[in-house]
Amino acid sequence: HVFIPGLLTSLMLWGSYPLTQVYQHEEDAKRGDKTLSLKLGVQGTFSFSAIWFLVAGISFAWYFSFRGQESAFYAFLLAMLPVVLYFSIWFVFIRKNGEKYANYSWTMWMNRISGLALNAFFIWYFLENTQILQVL
């Protein structure tokens, strides 16, 4: 009950980490760094992330279904809603003008939104699936 959600969360991180590098392609290229995001390009990085977010989402759906926790699945979808909306809007802007919108500010807002939403979900899920609240 801990290993699989940890693995699935790692899939989400694998998808989101390259997004943190989209604003520094020029600097990475100057230094000779060979990052995944630089190799994929800005739009390729977004496509890569979208695929891994989808894989992680489907995998979480399977996990919650397997455990008979449909309410957790709906809570997960609710937590992911602001993340997916922000990512989708950002991706639309990237497709129009990647140079302008692949910047630090957009990247950090993505991190803030996903960090807040997913931490809230996982704290709720932890409290829901342990006896800690019964102690209080």
A tleap script that builds the chain and sets N, CA, C and O, in Angstrom:
source leaprc.protein.ff14SB
mol = sequence {
  NHIE VAL PHE ILE PRO GLY LEU LEU THR SER
  LEU MET LEU TRP GLY SER TYR PRO LEU THR
  GLN VAL TYR GLN HIE GLU GLU ASP ALA LYS
  ARG GLY ASP LYS THR LEU SER LEU LYS LEU
  GLY VAL GLN GLY THR PHE SER PHE SER ALA
  ILE TRP PHE LEU VAL ALA GLY ILE SER PHE
  ALA TRP TYR PHE SER PHE ARG GLY GLN GLU
  SER ALA PHE TYR ALA PHE LEU LEU ALA MET
  LEU PRO VAL VAL LEU TYR PHE SER ILE TRP
  PHE VAL PHE ILE ARG LYS ASN GLY GLU LYS
  TYR ALA ASN TYR SER TRP THR MET TRP MET
  ASN ARG ILE SER GLY LEU ALA LEU ASN ALA
  PHE PHE ILE TRP TYR PHE LEU GLU ASN THR
  GLN ILE LEU GLN VAL CLEU
}
set mol.1.N position { 0.813 -1.205 0.000 }
set mol.1.CA position { 0.000 0.000 0.000 }
set mol.1.C position { 0.858 1.271 0.000 }
set mol.1.O position { 0.329 2.372 -0.155 }
set mol.2.N position { 2.170 1.126 0.171 }
set mol.2.CA position { 3.065 2.285 0.139 }
set mol.2.C position { 3.945 2.260 -1.107 }
set mol.2.O position { 4.182 3.296 -1.728 }
set mol.3.N position { 4.426 1.070 -1.468 }
set mol.3.CA position { 5.357 0.946 -2.584 }
set mol.3.C position { 4.729 1.379 -3.913 }
set mol.3.O position { 5.327 2.159 -4.654 }
set mol.4.N position { 3.543 0.883 -4.216 }
set mol.4.CA position { 2.916 1.194 -5.514 }
set mol.4.C position { 2.583 2.686 -5.627 }
set mol.4.O position { 2.915 3.287 -6.649 }
set mol.5.N position { 1.943 3.316 -4.631 }
set mol.5.CA position { 1.713 4.762 -4.761 }
set mol.5.C position { 3.032 5.547 -4.878 }
set mol.5.O position { 3.101 6.546 -5.594 }
set mol.6.N position { 4.061 5.096 -4.180 }
set mol.6.CA position { 5.372 5.748 -4.305 }
set mol.6.C position { 5.922 5.634 -5.714 }
set mol.6.O position { 6.474 6.592 -6.255 }
set mol.7.N position { 5.770 4.466 -6.299 }
set mol.7.CA position { 6.209 4.247 -7.675 }
set mol.7.C position { 5.404 5.107 -8.649 }
set mol.7.O position { 5.964 5.696 -9.573 }
set mol.8.N position { 4.109 5.175 -8.439 }
set mol.8.CA position { 3.253 5.977 -9.317 }
set mol.8.C position { 3.555 7.474 -9.175 }
set mol.8.O position { 3.519 8.217 -10.156 }
set mol.9.N position { 3.845 7.897 -7.968 }
set mol.9.CA position { 4.244 9.284 -7.750 }
set mol.9.C position { 5.565 9.571 -8.455 }
set mol.9.O position { 5.767 10.665 -8.981 }
set mol.10.N position { 6.456 8.596 -8.465 }
set mol.10.CA position { 7.724 8.751 -9.192 }
set mol.10.C position { 7.485 8.922 -10.688 }
set mol.10.O position { 8.205 9.674 -11.344 }
set mol.11.N position { 6.485 8.234 -11.235 }
set mol.11.CA position { 6.122 8.427 -12.646 }
set mol.11.C position { 5.701 9.871 -12.905 }
set mol.11.O position { 6.064 10.462 -13.922 }
set mol.12.N position { 4.934 10.426 -11.977 }
set mol.12.CA position { 4.510 11.812 -12.131 }
set mol.12.C position { 5.711 12.752 -12.068 }
set mol.12.O position { 5.795 13.711 -12.835 }
set mol.13.N position { 6.626 12.476 -11.164 }
set mol.13.CA position { 7.827 13.310 -11.066 }
set mol.13.C position { 8.691 13.178 -12.306 }
set mol.13.O position { 9.301 14.150 -12.750 }
set mol.14.N position { 8.745 11.974 -12.868 }
set mol.14.CA position { 9.517 11.765 -14.090 }
set mol.14.C position { 8.942 12.622 -15.213 }
set mol.14.O position { 9.682 13.139 -16.050 }
set mol.15.N position { 7.633 12.767 -15.225 }
set mol.15.CA position { 6.990 13.601 -16.229 }
set mol.15.C position { 7.162 15.086 -15.970 }
set mol.15.O position { 7.270 15.873 -16.911 }
set mol.16.N position { 7.190 15.474 -14.711 }
set mol.16.CA position { 7.236 16.910 -14.411 }
set mol.16.C position { 8.653 17.481 -14.356 }
set mol.16.O position { 8.840 18.671 -14.610 }
set mol.17.N position { 9.638 16.673 -14.037 }
set mol.17.CA position { 10.987 17.222 -13.873 }
set mol.17.C position { 11.510 17.934 -15.120 }
set mol.17.O position { 12.052 19.032 -14.991 }
set mol.18.N position { 11.376 17.368 -16.315 }
set mol.18.CA position { 11.886 18.091 -17.495 }
set mol.18.C position { 11.228 19.461 -17.705 }
set mol.18.O position { 11.830 20.351 -18.305 }
set mol.19.N position { 9.994 19.630 -17.212 }
set mol.19.CA position { 9.341 20.932 -17.330 }
set mol.19.C position { 10.097 22.010 -16.572 }
set mol.19.O position { 10.047 23.183 -16.941 }
set mol.20.N position { 10.797 21.618 -15.513 }
set mol.20.CA position { 11.532 22.599 -14.714 }
set mol.20.C position { 12.753 23.127 -15.450 }
set mol.20.O position { 13.415 24.047 -14.970 }
set mol.21.N position { 13.056 22.560 -16.602 }
set mol.21.CA position { 14.248 22.969 -17.343 }
set mol.21.C position { 13.932 23.713 -18.638 }
set mol.21.O position { 14.860 24.127 -19.332 }
set mol.22.N position { 12.672 23.898 -18.987 }
set mol.22.CA position { 12.340 24.479 -20.289 }
set mol.22.C position { 12.802 25.925 -20.435 }
set mol.22.O position { 13.038 26.387 -21.551 }
set mol.23.N position { 12.930 26.634 -19.336 }
set mol.23.CA position { 13.306 28.040 -19.427 }
set mol.23.C position { 14.817 28.240 -19.521 }
set mol.23.O position { 15.275 29.359 -19.753 }
set mol.24.N position { 15.591 27.179 -19.344 }
set mol.24.CA position { 17.045 27.349 -19.317 }
set mol.24.C position { 17.753 26.640 -20.469 }
set mol.24.O position { 18.939 26.327 -20.358 }
set mol.25.N position { 17.059 26.384 -21.559 }
set mol.25.CA position { 17.669 25.696 -22.695 }
set mol.25.C position { 18.882 26.449 -23.237 }
set mol.25.O position { 19.922 25.848 -23.505 }
set mol.26.N position { 18.746 27.754 -23.396 }
set mol.26.CA position { 19.845 28.539 -23.955 }
set mol.26.C position { 21.080 28.454 -23.052 }
set mol.26.O position { 22.196 28.252 -23.529 }
set mol.27.N position { 20.868 28.609 -21.764 }
set mol.27.CA position { 21.983 28.535 -20.804 }
set mol.27.C position { 22.599 27.136 -20.786 }
set mol.27.O position { 23.822 26.997 -20.764 }
set mol.28.N position { 21.761 26.104 -20.794 }
set mol.28.CA position { 22.269 24.725 -20.806 }
set mol.28.C position { 23.108 24.469 -22.052 }
set mol.28.O position { 24.167 23.845 -21.981 }
set mol.29.N position { 22.629 24.953 -23.184 }
set mol.29.CA position { 23.361 24.755 -24.439 }
set mol.29.C position { 24.714 25.467 -24.391 }
set mol.29.O position { 25.713 24.921 -24.858 }
set mol.30.N position { 24.755 26.680 -23.832 }
set mol.30.CA position { 26.015 27.425 -23.720 }
set mol.30.C position { 27.025 26.679 -22.856 }
set mol.30.O position { 28.217 26.653 -23.163 }
set mol.31.N position { 26.543 26.073 -21.774 }
set mol.31.CA position { 27.434 25.350 -20.852 }
set mol.31.C position { 27.792 23.962 -21.363 }
set mol.31.O position { 28.684 23.307 -20.824 }
set mol.32.N position { 27.104 23.520 -22.389 }
set mol.32.CA position { 27.348 22.186 -22.915 }
set mol.32.C position { 26.604 21.090 -22.172 }
set mol.32.O position { 26.906 19.908 -22.334 }
set mol.33.N position { 25.618 21.484 -21.348 }
set mol.33.CA position { 24.802 20.499 -20.636 }
set mol.33.C position { 23.913 19.771 -21.641 }
set mol.33.O position { 23.445 20.359 -22.616 }
set mol.34.N position { 23.694 18.507 -21.390 }
set mol.34.CA position { 22.833 17.701 -22.261 }
set mol.34.C position { 21.666 17.168 -21.452 }
set mol.34.O position { 21.658 16.011 -21.029 }
set mol.35.N position { 20.681 18.029 -21.244 }
set mol.35.CA position { 19.510 17.637 -20.461 }
set mol.35.C position { 18.460 17.011 -21.367 }
set mol.35.O position { 18.441 17.239 -22.577 }
set mol.36.N position { 17.598 16.226 -20.763 }
set mol.36.CA position { 16.501 15.616 -21.516 }
set mol.36.C position { 15.631 16.701 -22.150 }
set mol.36.O position { 15.245 16.587 -23.314 }
set mol.37.N position { 15.324 17.744 -21.394 }
set mol.37.CA position { 14.482 18.816 -21.901 }
set mol.37.C position { 15.128 19.516 -23.096 }
set mol.37.O position { 14.447 19.840 -24.068 }
set mol.38.N position { 16.417 19.745 -23.026 }
set mol.38.CA position { 17.120 20.384 -24.142 }
set mol.38.C position { 17.073 19.501 -25.385 }
set mol.38.O position { 16.859 19.987 -26.495 }
set mol.39.N position { 17.276 18.204 -25.189 }
set mol.39.CA position { 17.238 17.279 -26.327 }
set mol.39.C position { 15.837 17.192 -26.946 }
set mol.39.O position { 15.698 17.082 -28.164 }
set mol.40.N position { 14.800 17.244 -26.095 }
set mol.40.CA position { 13.421 17.145 -26.580 }
set mol.40.C position { 12.910 18.454 -27.178 }
set mol.40.O position { 11.995 18.443 -28.002 }
set mol.41.N position { 13.492 19.571 -26.771 }
set mol.41.CA position { 12.967 20.878 -27.164 }
set mol.41.C position { 11.787 21.230 -26.279 }
set mol.41.O position { 11.287 20.397 -25.523 }
set mol.42.N position { 11.355 22.463 -26.382 }
set mol.42.CA position { 10.276 22.920 -25.495 }
set mol.42.C position { 8.985 22.143 -25.747 }
set mol.42.O position { 8.406 21.597 -24.809 }
set mol.43.N position { 8.531 22.085 -26.986 }
set mol.43.CA position { 7.277 21.375 -27.270 }
set mol.43.C position { 7.421 19.880 -27.019 }
set mol.43.O position { 6.478 19.237 -26.556 }
set mol.44.N position { 8.582 19.324 -27.316 }
set mol.44.CA position { 8.819 17.908 -27.052 }
set mol.44.C position { 8.782 17.604 -25.565 }
set mol.44.O position { 8.302 16.549 -25.151 }
set mol.45.N position { 9.292 18.533 -24.761 }
set mol.45.CA position { 9.260 18.364 -23.303 }
set mol.45.C position { 7.819 18.340 -22.812 }
set mol.45.O position { 7.465 17.529 -21.957 }
set mol.46.N position { 6.992 19.222 -23.349 }
set mol.46.CA position { 5.586 19.243 -22.949 }
set mol.46.C position { 4.881 17.954 -23.377 }
set mol.46.O position { 4.076 17.408 -22.623 }
set mol.47.N position { 5.175 17.478 -24.554 }
set mol.47.CA position { 4.574 16.218 -25.017 }
set mol.47.C position { 5.035 15.061 -24.138 }
set mol.47.O position { 4.222 14.221 -23.750 }
set mol.48.N position { 6.313 15.005 -23.822 }
set mol.48.CA position { 6.874 13.977 -22.944 }
set mol.48.C position { 6.157 14.000 -21.594 }
set mol.48.O position { 5.733 12.963 -21.084 }
set mol.49.N position { 6.031 15.198 -21.027 }
set mol.49.CA position { 5.374 15.330 -19.721 }
set mol.49.C position { 3.911 14.916 -19.789 }
set mol.49.O position { 3.416 14.239 -18.888 }
set mol.50.N position { 3.220 15.316 -20.842 }
set mol.50.CA position { 1.803 14.957 -20.987 }
set mol.50.C position { 1.628 13.447 -21.026 }
set mol.50.O position { 0.705 12.910 -20.412 }
set mol.51.N position { 2.507 12.763 -21.743 }
set mol.51.CA position { 2.425 11.296 -21.826 }
set mol.51.C position { 2.615 10.675 -20.455 }
set mol.51.O position { 1.850 9.789 -20.072 }
set mol.52.N position { 3.625 11.122 -19.701 }
set mol.52.CA position { 3.877 10.526 -18.390 }
set mol.52.C position { 2.817 10.898 -17.373 }
set mol.52.O position { 2.507 10.097 -16.491 }
set mol.53.N position { 2.246 12.102 -17.473 }
set mol.53.CA position { 1.120 12.455 -16.602 }
set mol.53.C position { -0.069 11.536 -16.886 }
set mol.53.O position { -0.745 11.086 -15.961 }
set mol.54.N position { -0.321 11.261 -18.163 }
set mol.54.CA position { -1.418 10.372 -18.545 }
set mol.54.C position { -1.173 8.951 -18.035 }
set mol.54.O position { -2.080 8.322 -17.490 }
set mol.55.N position { 0.041 8.449 -18.208 }
set mol.55.CA position { 0.385 7.106 -17.723 }
set mol.55.C position { 0.210 7.036 -16.207 }
set mol.55.O position { -0.358 6.076 -15.686 }
set mol.56.N position { 0.700 8.051 -15.506 }
set mol.56.CA position { 0.568 8.064 -14.045 }
set mol.56.C position { -0.901 8.149 -13.632 }
set mol.56.O position { -1.316 7.462 -12.699 }
set mol.57.N position { -1.688 8.977 -14.308 }
set mol.57.CA position { -3.109 9.113 -13.985 }
set mol.57.C position { -3.868 7.813 -14.185 }
set mol.57.O position { -4.671 7.419 -13.339 }
set mol.58.N position { -3.615 7.149 -15.303 }
set mol.58.CA position { -4.266 5.860 -15.572 }
set mol.58.C position { -3.826 4.825 -14.543 }
set mol.58.O position { -4.627 4.010 -14.085 }
set mol.59.N position { -2.557 4.867 -14.188 }
set mol.59.CA position { -2.039 3.918 -13.196 }
set mol.59.C position { -2.648 4.157 -11.827 }
set mol.59.O position { -2.972 3.202 -11.121 }
set mol.60.N position { -2.811 5.419 -11.438 }
set mol.60.CA position { -3.482 5.713 -10.168 }
set mol.60.C position { -4.937 5.258 -10.214 }
set mol.60.O position { -5.453 4.741 -9.223 }
set mol.61.N position { -5.602 5.444 -11.349 }
set mol.61.CA position { -6.984 4.976 -11.495 }
set mol.61.C position { -7.047 3.474 -11.277 }
set mol.61.O position { -7.930 2.986 -10.571 }
set mol.62.N position { -6.115 2.733 -11.876 }
set mol.62.CA position { -6.059 1.281 -11.683 }
set mol.62.C position { -5.831 0.948 -10.217 }
set mol.62.O position { -6.514 0.089 -9.659 }
set mol.63.N position { -4.878 1.622 -9.592 }
set mol.63.CA position { -4.541 1.346 -8.195 }
set mol.63.C position { -5.744 1.565 -7.282 }
set mol.63.O position { -6.077 0.705 -6.466 }
set mol.64.N position { -6.392 2.717 -7.422 }
set mol.64.CA position { -7.539 3.007 -6.564 }
set mol.64.C position { -8.689 2.048 -6.844 }
set mol.64.O position { -9.390 1.636 -5.919 }
set mol.65.N position { -8.888 1.691 -8.096 }
set mol.65.CA position { -9.931 0.731 -8.459 }
set mol.65.C position { -9.621 -0.643 -7.864 }
set mol.65.O position { -10.506 -1.303 -7.318 }
set mol.66.N position { -8.371 -1.064 -7.972 }
set mol.66.CA position { -7.927 -2.350 -7.439 }
set mol.66.C position { -8.156 -2.430 -5.932 }
set mol.66.O position { -8.507 -3.487 -5.409 }
set mol.67.N position { -7.959 -1.325 -5.245 }
set mol.67.CA position { -8.136 -1.286 -3.790 }
set mol.67.C position { -9.579 -0.963 -3.380 }
set mol.67.O position { -9.886 -0.906 -2.190 }
set mol.68.N position { -10.458 -0.753 -4.355 }
set mol.68.CA position { -11.849 -0.421 -4.041 }
set mol.68.C position { -11.999 0.954 -3.424 }
set mol.68.O position { -12.883 1.173 -2.595 }
set mol.69.N position { -11.141 1.883 -3.822 }
set mol.69.CA position { -11.150 3.227 -3.251 }
set mol.69.C position { -11.562 4.256 -4.310 }
set mol.69.O position { -10.784 5.137 -4.679 }
set mol.70.N position { -12.778 4.125 -4.778 }
set mol.70.CA position { -13.257 5.036 -5.802 }
set mol.70.C position { -13.269 6.479 -5.321 }
set mol.70.O position { -13.011 7.397 -6.099 }
set mol.71.N position { -13.570 6.684 -4.033 }
set mol.71.CA position { -13.581 8.059 -3.509 }
set mol.71.C position { -12.179 8.674 -3.575 }
set mol.71.O position { -12.039 9.874 -3.812 }
set mol.72.N position { -11.157 7.866 -3.369 }
set mol.72.CA position { -9.783 8.366 -3.478 }
set mol.72.C position { -9.469 8.739 -4.922 }
set mol.72.O position { -8.763 9.714 -5.179 }
set mol.73.N position { -9.996 7.960 -5.861 }
set mol.73.CA position { -9.776 8.280 -7.268 }
set mol.73.C position { -10.395 9.628 -7.618 }
set mol.73.O position { -9.776 10.438 -8.308 }
set mol.74.N position { -11.622 9.870 -7.139 }
set mol.74.CA position { -12.274 11.145 -7.420 }
set mol.74.C position { -11.547 12.303 -6.730 }
set mol.74.O position { -11.451 13.398 -7.285 }
set mol.75.N position { -11.044 12.059 -5.533 }
set mol.75.CA position { -10.264 13.086 -4.842 }
set mol.75.C position { -8.960 13.370 -5.601 }
set mol.75.O position { -8.522 14.517 -5.690 }
set mol.76.N position { -8.352 12.318 -6.141 }
set mol.76.CA position { -7.137 12.474 -6.948 }
set mol.76.C position { -7.440 13.312 -8.191 }
set mol.76.O position { -6.687 14.227 -8.525 }
set mol.77.N position { -8.537 12.999 -8.870 }
set mol.77.CA position { -8.925 13.788 -10.051 }
set mol.77.C position { -9.165 15.249 -9.687 }
set mol.77.O position { -8.766 16.151 -10.424 }
set mol.78.N position { -9.806 15.474 -8.570 }
set mol.78.CA position { -10.060 16.840 -8.108 }
set mol.78.C position { -8.742 17.571 -7.836 }
set mol.78.O position { -8.593 18.741 -8.190 }
set mol.79.N position { -7.796 16.883 -7.212 }
set mol.79.CA position { -6.488 17.489 -6.934 }
set mol.79.C position { -5.720 17.760 -8.217 }
set mol.79.O position { -5.000 18.753 -8.316 }
set mol.80.N position { -5.870 16.879 -9.201 }
set mol.80.CA position { -5.148 17.035 -10.465 }
set mol.80.C position { -5.774 18.101 -11.375 }
set mol.80.O position { -5.110 18.598 -12.285 }
set mol.81.N position { -7.025 18.450 -11.141 }
set mol.81.CA position { -7.717 19.391 -12.017 }
set mol.81.C position { -6.963 20.718 -12.191 }
set mol.81.O position { -6.741 21.130 -13.330 }
set mol.82.N position { -6.558 21.406 -11.105 }
set mol.82.CA position { -5.827 22.665 -11.327 }
set mol.82.C position { -4.479 22.452 -12.020 }
set mol.82.O position { -4.028 23.306 -12.783 }
set mol.83.N position { -3.847 21.322 -11.755 }
set mol.83.CA position { -2.559 21.015 -12.381 }
set mol.83.C position { -2.739 20.822 -13.884 }
set mol.83.O position { -1.999 21.392 -14.687 }
set mol.84.N position { -3.720 20.022 -14.251 }
set mol.84.CA position { -3.966 19.744 -15.672 }
set mol.84.C position { -4.424 21.005 -16.400 }
set mol.84.O position { -4.014 21.251 -17.534 }
set mol.85.N position { -5.264 21.797 -15.757 }
set mol.85.CA position { -5.712 23.047 -16.381 }
set mol.85.C position { -4.541 23.990 -16.625 }
set mol.85.O position { -4.398 24.532 -17.721 }
set mol.86.N position { -3.714 24.186 -15.623 }
set mol.86.CA position { -2.561 25.078 -15.775 }
set mol.86.C position { -1.612 24.548 -16.846 }
set mol.86.O position { -1.171 25.301 -17.715 }
set mol.87.N position { -1.300 23.263 -16.786 }
set mol.87.CA position { -0.420 22.649 -17.772 }
set mol.87.C position { -0.978 22.825 -19.177 }
set mol.87.O position { -0.235 23.163 -20.098 }
set mol.88.N position { -2.269 22.602 -19.352 }
set mol.88.CA position { -2.904 22.711 -20.668 }
set mol.88.C position { -2.857 24.140 -21.203 }
set mol.88.O position { -2.546 24.366 -22.372 }
set mol.89.N position { -3.166 25.089 -20.343 }
set mol.89.CA position { -3.119 26.501 -20.762 }
set mol.89.C position { -1.691 26.888 -21.128 }
set mol.89.O position { -1.457 27.537 -22.147 }
set mol.90.N position { -0.739 26.486 -20.289 }
set mol.90.CA position { 0.667 26.787 -20.558 }
set mol.90.C position { 1.098 26.161 -21.879 }
set mol.90.O position { 1.804 26.797 -22.662 }
set mol.91.N position { 0.686 24.934 -22.133 }
set mol.91.CA position { 1.052 24.244 -23.371 }
set mol.91.C position { 0.484 24.972 -24.599 }
set mol.91.O position { 1.155 25.071 -25.627 }
set mol.92.N position { -0.744 25.478 -24.491 }
set mol.92.CA position { -1.326 26.245 -25.598 }
set mol.92.C position { -0.465 27.479 -25.882 }
set mol.92.O position { -0.166 27.779 -27.038 }
set mol.93.N position { -0.069 28.190 -24.827 }
set mol.93.CA position { 0.794 29.358 -25.006 }
set mol.93.C position { 2.159 28.968 -25.574 }
set mol.93.O position { 2.715 29.683 -26.407 }
set mol.94.N position { 2.691 27.847 -25.126 }
set mol.94.CA position { 3.985 27.367 -25.628 }
set mol.94.C position { 3.900 27.077 -27.120 }
set mol.94.O position { 4.819 27.397 -27.873 }
set mol.95.N position { 2.809 26.480 -27.539 }
set mol.95.CA position { 2.650 26.153 -28.967 }
set mol.95.C position { 2.567 27.413 -29.826 }
set mol.95.O position { 2.985 27.409 -30.984 }
set mol.96.N position { 2.026 28.488 -29.255 }
set mol.96.CA position { 1.925 29.752 -29.992 }
set mol.96.C position { 3.258 30.498 -30.018 }
set mol.96.O position { 3.662 31.036 -31.049 }
set mol.97.N position { 3.937 30.520 -28.865 }
set mol.97.CA position { 5.188 31.272 -28.769 }
set mol.97.C position { 6.045 30.693 -27.645 }
set mol.97.O position { 6.098 31.239 -26.543 }
set mol.98.N position { 6.711 29.585 -27.942 }
set mol.98.CA position { 7.508 28.891 -26.940 }
set mol.98.C position { 8.585 29.742 -26.313 }
set mol.98.O position { 8.857 29.615 -25.119 }
set mol.99.N position { 9.210 30.616 -27.102 }
set mol.99.CA position { 10.278 31.470 -26.595 }
set mol.99.C position { 9.781 32.384 -25.472 }
set mol.99.O position { 10.479 32.609 -24.484 }
set mol.100.N position { 8.586 32.896 -25.639 }
set mol.100.CA position { 8.046 33.858 -24.676 }
set mol.100.C position { 7.563 33.196 -23.392 }
set mol.100.O position { 7.742 33.746 -22.306 }
set mol.101.N position { 6.954 32.026 -23.507 }
set mol.101.CA position { 6.288 31.418 -22.357 }
set mol.101.C position { 7.080 30.305 -21.675 }
set mol.101.O position { 6.674 29.828 -20.615 }
set mol.102.N position { 8.176 29.892 -22.248 }
set mol.102.CA position { 9.038 28.908 -21.581 }
set mol.102.C position { 9.977 29.689 -20.668 }
set mol.102.O position { 11.167 29.831 -20.947 }
set mol.103.N position { 9.415 30.187 -19.578 }
set mol.103.CA position { 10.213 31.026 -18.689 }
set mol.103.C position { 10.093 30.580 -17.236 }
set mol.103.O position { 9.294 29.708 -16.893 }
set mol.104.N position { 10.901 31.197 -16.409 }
set mol.104.CA position { 10.994 30.847 -14.995 }
set mol.104.C position { 9.648 31.023 -14.281 }
set mol.104.O position { 9.243 30.165 -13.496 }
set mol.105.N position { 8.968 32.117 -14.551 }
set mol.105.CA position { 7.715 32.406 -13.859 }
set mol.105.C position { 6.656 31.331 -14.111 }
set mol.105.O position { 6.047 30.828 -13.166 }
set mol.106.N position { 6.434 30.976 -15.381 }
set mol.106.CA position { 5.458 29.933 -15.705 }
set mol.106.C position { 5.861 28.602 -15.076 }
set mol.106.O position { 5.015 27.861 -14.575 }
set mol.107.N position { 7.153 28.310 -15.107 }
set mol.107.CA position { 7.654 27.047 -14.549 }
set mol.107.C position { 7.401 26.974 -13.049 }
set mol.107.O position { 6.928 25.955 -12.546 }
set mol.108.N position { 7.713 28.043 -12.339 }
set mol.108.CA position { 7.552 28.029 -10.886 }
set mol.108.C position { 6.078 27.991 -10.484 }
set mol.108.O position { 5.735 27.395 -9.463 }
set mol.109.N position { 5.202 28.619 -11.274 }
set mol.109.CA position { 3.774 28.524 -10.975 }
set mol.109.C position { 3.281 27.093 -11.156 }
set mol.109.O position { 2.436 26.621 -10.395 }
set mol.110.N position { 3.807 26.409 -12.159 }
set mol.110.CA position { 3.456 24.994 -12.350 }
set mol.110.C position { 3.881 24.195 -11.122 }
set mol.110.O position { 3.124 23.358 -10.629 }
set mol.111.N position { 5.094 24.455 -10.629 }
set mol.111.CA position { 5.583 23.749 -9.441 }
set mol.111.C position { 4.734 24.058 -8.216 }
set mol.111.O position { 4.416 23.157 -7.439 }
set mol.112.N position { 4.365 25.319 -8.036 }
set mol.112.CA position { 3.549 25.700 -6.873 }
set mol.112.C position { 2.183 25.010 -6.905 }
set mol.112.O position { 1.743 24.425 -5.915 }
set mol.113.N position { 1.532 25.091 -8.047 }
set mol.113.CA position { 0.184 24.534 -8.162 }
set mol.113.C position { 0.211 23.016 -7.972 }
set mol.113.O position { -0.580 22.470 -7.203 }
set mol.114.N position { 1.113 22.345 -8.666 }
set mol.114.CA position { 1.158 20.885 -8.546 }
set mol.114.C position { 1.608 20.466 -7.150 }
set mol.114.O position { 1.079 19.500 -6.599 }
set mol.115.N position { 2.567 21.171 -6.574 }
set mol.115.CA position { 3.021 20.832 -5.221 }
set mol.115.C position { 1.916 20.983 -4.193 }
set mol.115.O position { 1.713 20.102 -3.358 }
set mol.116.N position { 1.208 22.090 -4.253 }
set mol.116.CA position { 0.117 22.339 -3.301 }
set mol.116.C position { -1.011 21.327 -3.475 }
set mol.116.O position { -1.473 20.733 -2.501 }
set mol.117.N position { -1.452 21.132 -4.709 }
set mol.117.CA position { -2.577 20.240 -4.963 }
set mol.117.C position { -2.252 18.788 -4.611 }
set mol.117.O position { -3.043 18.111 -3.955 }
set mol.118.N position { -1.105 18.324 -5.044 }
set mol.118.CA position { -0.768 16.913 -4.801 }
set mol.118.C position { -0.411 16.649 -3.341 }
set mol.118.O position { -0.739 15.588 -2.810 }
set mol.119.N position { 0.257 17.597 -2.687 }
set mol.119.CA position { 0.528 17.414 -1.261 }
set mol.119.C position { -0.764 17.388 -0.466 }
set mol.119.O position { -0.912 16.584 0.454 }
set mol.120.N position { -1.701 18.262 -0.812 }
set mol.120.CA position { -2.999 18.244 -0.126 }
set mol.120.C position { -3.681 16.893 -0.316 }
set mol.120.O position { -4.216 16.324 0.636 }
set mol.121.N position { -3.662 16.378 -1.556 }
set mol.121.CA position { -4.276 15.078 -1.807 }
set mol.121.C position { -3.591 13.988 -0.996 }
set mol.121.O position { -4.268 13.208 -0.326 }
set mol.122.N position { -2.264 13.916 -1.040 }
set mol.122.CA position { -1.562 12.823 -0.365 }
set mol.122.C position { -1.664 12.914 1.154 }
set mol.122.O position { -1.675 11.883 1.827 }
set mol.123.N position { -1.739 14.109 1.703 }
set mol.123.CA position { -1.969 14.249 3.150 }
set mol.123.C position { -3.367 13.726 3.481 }
set mol.123.O position { -3.540 12.957 4.427 }
set mol.124.N position { -4.364 14.149 2.693 }
set mol.124.CA position { -5.726 13.647 2.901 }
set mol.124.C position { -5.762 12.132 2.777 }
set mol.124.O position { -6.364 11.457 3.612 }
set mol.125.N position { -5.125 11.591 1.748 }
set mol.125.CA position { -5.129 10.149 1.514 }
set mol.125.C position { -4.467 9.407 2.674 }
set mol.125.O position { -4.954 8.362 3.105 }
set mol.126.N position { -3.371 9.943 3.171 }
set mol.126.CA position { -2.675 9.337 4.310 }
set mol.126.C position { -3.583 9.326 5.540 }
set mol.126.O position { -3.721 8.301 6.209 }
set mol.127.N position { -4.194 10.459 5.829 }
set mol.127.CA position { -5.066 10.540 7.003 }
set mol.127.C position { -6.295 9.646 6.854 }
set mol.127.O position { -6.781 9.083 7.834 }
set mol.128.N position { -6.787 9.522 5.641 }
set mol.128.CA position { -7.953 8.697 5.352 }
set mol.128.C position { -7.648 7.209 5.506 }
set mol.128.O position { -8.549 6.425 5.803 }
set mol.129.N position { -6.402 6.815 5.311 }
set mol.129.CA position { -6.038 5.391 5.267 }
set mol.129.C position { -5.200 4.942 6.457 }
set mol.129.O position { -4.606 3.864 6.431 }
set mol.130.N position { -5.154 5.750 7.476 }
set mol.130.CA position { -4.453 5.362 8.705 }
set mol.130.C position { -5.420 5.582 9.870 }
set mol.130.O position { -6.511 6.126 9.697 }
set mol.131.N position { -5.009 5.162 11.023 }
set mol.131.CA position { -5.834 5.356 12.226 }
set mol.131.C position { -5.411 6.602 13.004 }
set mol.131.O position { -5.814 6.773 14.155 }
set mol.132.N position { -4.621 7.458 12.406 }
set mol.132.CA position { -4.127 8.652 13.112 }
set mol.132.C position { -5.255 9.544 13.568 }
set mol.132.O position { -5.216 10.067 14.682 }
set mol.133.N position { -6.256 9.728 12.738 }
set mol.133.CA position { -7.360 10.606 13.125 }
set mol.133.C position { -8.168 10.042 14.298 }
set mol.133.O position { -8.798 10.798 15.037 }
set mol.134.N position { -8.150 8.724 14.468 }
set mol.134.CA position { -8.866 8.123 15.594 }
set mol.134.C position { -8.189 8.437 16.909 }
set mol.134.O position { -8.847 8.459 17.949 }
set mol.135.N position { -6.898 8.678 16.890 }
set mol.135.CA position { -6.157 9.004 18.095 }
set mol.135.C position { -6.563 10.390 18.608 }
set mol.135.O position { -6.622 10.634 19.814 }
set mol.136.N position { -6.836 11.274 17.672 }
set mol.136.CA position { -7.212 12.636 18.055 }
set mol.136.C position { -8.618 12.617 18.585 }
set mol.136.O position { -9.147 13.660 18.970 }
savepdb mol mol.pdb
quit
